[in-house]
Amino acid sequence: MSLRIVIAAVAGCLVLAGCGGSSDEGSSSSSEKTAEPTPAQTETQTPEATKTTSASEEKAQETVCTARSDIKKEISEIKGLSPSISSVGAAKSSLEAIDDDLQKIDSARNDLSGERKQDVQSATNQLESDVKEIQGDLVSGIAGGGLEDTLRSAATKLENSFDDSFSNVGCS
């Protein structure tokens, strides 16, 4: 009987973890308000201003690549979990860390330009959606008593989603 209570409590925690804020909240309004410089403004920019833009884009690229690497590490952690109640907490922590990394990537995205910015936005949106779905699958699977299959399935889905989502977001 107490095992069912623990499983129900863990499932409730996973549901609540999936209820966090979306990276889409407020991000579109700030990008819509950013105006492109006029030709006159572009002509009067100094080399220092150009370097600042390049430096911020390089920093954003570094942030994206670091977070991308962290996400891969968290997926590996989930893949290596043994099917036990303590693994559920570890999976929840890894999913929260992935969500944090996605927030970092989304914040850095605004300093990227062109196709890179679009690729990062698309990858972030897709993986974020899939993480929420996987969190729901975990809750359903654990509540149904299929802990081992649920963890294995979640790890596989997460890995495939990451590979598909971030295939166009390379890091050197």
Number of C-alpha atoms within 10 A of each C-alpha: 5 7 9 12 10 12 19 15 13 20 23 13 15 24 18 11 17 19 9 11 10 15 19 12 8 9 14 11 10 9 10 8 8 9 7 8 10 8 8 8 9 12 9 9 11 9 9 9 12 11 11 11 14 14 13 15 18 14 15 21 22 16 19 25 17 15 20 23 13 16 23 16 14 23 21 15 14 25 18 13 17 14 15 11 14 11 17 24 15 15 23 21 16 20 24 18 16 23 24 15 21 24 19 18 25 23 15 20 23 20 17 20 10 7 10 15 18 15 17 24 19 16 24 24 16 16 23 21 13 18 21 19 15 21 21 17 17 25 22 16 19 22 17 11 13 13 22 16 14 20 26 17 17 24 22 15 17 25 20 13 19 22 15 13 21 17 11 14 19 12 11 4
